[in-house]
Amino acid sequence: MKTVLIAGGSGLVGTRITELLDPEKYHINILTRSPRPPKGNITYHHWDIEKGLIDDHALDADYLINLTGAGIADSRWTDSRKKLLIDSRVNSTLLIRNAMKKANRKFEVAVSASAIGYYGHQGDTILDENGNPGDEFLSTCCMLWEDASEKLSDVARHNKILRVGLVLSTAGGALPKILMTKAVKVFNYFGNGQQYYSWIHIDDISRMFLHLLDHPGAFDIYNGVVPRPLTNKKFTEEVRDGAGGGIILPAPAFGLKLALGEMAKVVLNSNRVIPKNFLTEGFEFHFPDLVPAIKDLLKRQI
């Protein structure tokens, strides 16, 4: 039986990955600030990023899935919040790397999350994994995050980075907010709606992480999105269709900027990203189209 260490295992993607890992094949070590008793094939281990503490027993693992980081859109981007967004990603990753190096251990495969925010606002430009980074805060955050993740090469035979797109799930993230007005059959797009959204079903992004454990592949960087990015207006139309119909209305950009400040870029930036490397390696998407993806998520409530 192989052991998978998950950092950030209580988050949206980490929770689903844990559910999808076959308990007959994998034991799971989850790093948490608040350990609890073991449950089935899951053991919880203490760590404290600020204090630089990590349970040495957690490091006895074949694989690492690194998902740590404070929520990008959880609150306004004050200077202190920006520092937390960066530190929570960089310091946690370096803590794992340094602890593994000190213990003279190596993972077979390490897969770390990044985000397509790396590319910044690039309009209609089609972006694969070789695309240039943007020049705004979220791009800087992702670059520093990836710089830290690259150092895991010291303690992993195969080290991969997965740039995650807009993850769709009824359990959290953006979709419940998008569906808040579903009951009155109204759905909002943002600004002029022409900015591209690169999205992914929660099961497909979870399967991407697991795929890279079993098939590390030839590339170092992968984009975690479907092959068909949509403009925000088209995205909203297809969410509406998947949710049972209604009307779509614009939410003016100036109002979003007033309410969210710099964080409005999360919904107003255009990221037309494609998963070139996954397509090259033949990854099979279960939900490449949005309407069936929304119907599935609402049916299964995942």
Secondary structure as UniProt FT lines:
FT   STRAND          2..7
FT   TURN            8..10
FT   HELIX           12..20
FT   TURN            23..25
FT   STRAND          26..32
FT   TURN            40..41
FT   STRAND          42..48
FT   TURN            49..52
FT   STRAND          53..54
FT   HELIX           56..59
FT   STRAND          63..66
FT   TURN            72..73
FT   HELIX           79..102
FT   TURN            103..104
FT   STRAND          107..115
FT   HELIX           116..119
FT   TURN            123..124
FT   STRAND          126..127
FT   TURN            129..130
FT   HELIX           137..150
FT   HELIX           151..155
FT   STRAND          156..164
FT   STRAND          166..168
FT   TURN            170..171
FT   HELIX           175..178
FT   TURN            179..181
FT   HELIX           182..184
FT   STRAND          186..190
FT   TURN            191..192
FT   STRAND          196..197
FT   STRAND          199..201
FT   HELIX           202..214
FT   STRAND          221..224
FT   STRAND          230..231
FT   HELIX           232..243
FT   STRAND          247..251
FT   HELIX           253..260
FT   HELIX           261..264
FT   HELIX           265..268
FT   STRAND          272..273
FT   HELIX           276..280
FT   TURN            281..282
FT   HELIX           290..300
//
